[in-house]
Amino acid sequence: MPIDRESLVLLGSVLEYPGLETSAVARQAADRLAGDHIALARALWDLAVWLETTPRGEAEERYTGLFD
């Protein structure tokens, strides 16, 4: 099943540089996608947990290493 526009917007936001709301947005996207895209929803949930338990500087460094 295709991913709806709002879910794609949330997913795109999660791929932006991590900020204070990134984990909440990842959880929101996971909730929206869980019905039809279980693996993606699980990955987003795991990302949210990781962001909440990792020092912010480490998350920012990881992002920079992946996308720069």
N, C-alpha and C positions, 0 to 999 in steps of 0.2 A: 504494500500500500504506500502511495506517495506521502511525503511529509508535508503538512500544511504550512502555509506562509508564516504564521505566527511562531510555530515551532522552529522553523528555519531561522527566523530573526533571533530567537533566543539562543539557538545553537551558535549562530555567528557571534553573538555577544560573548558567549563563553570563550570563544577563540581569541578575543581581544586581550590586550595586556591585563593581567589580573588586578582587580581592584577590590574594594571592600564588599561589593555586592556580587562578585563573581560566583561564590559558592551558592548563594540563594538563587541566582539565575540558573545555575547548573541543575539545582534541585527542581526548579520550576519546569525546565526543559525535560528533565527525566520523567517527571510526573505526566507531562503531556504525551511523551513518546512511549511510555511503558506498555500501552496496549498493543501496539503493532510493531514496535522496534525495541524488543527487550534488551538485546545486546548493547545498543546505543544508550538506552536508558540506564543500564547498569554501569556503563563506563562514565556517564555523566554523574551518577550518584557517587561513584568512587572518586571522581575528581572533586566533587563538593566536599567529601570527607577529607580528602588529602589537603585541600585548601584550608579547611578549618583546623587542621592539626599540624600544619607546617608553618614555620615562621614566614611572615610575608616576604621578607627579603629573599628567602630560598625559592619561593614560588616565582618571584620576579626574575631571579637568575635562571631558573629552569626555563621559563618562557623565552627569555632572551636567547638562551642557548639553542632552543628548538627553532625559533622563528627568525633570528637575525642571521 
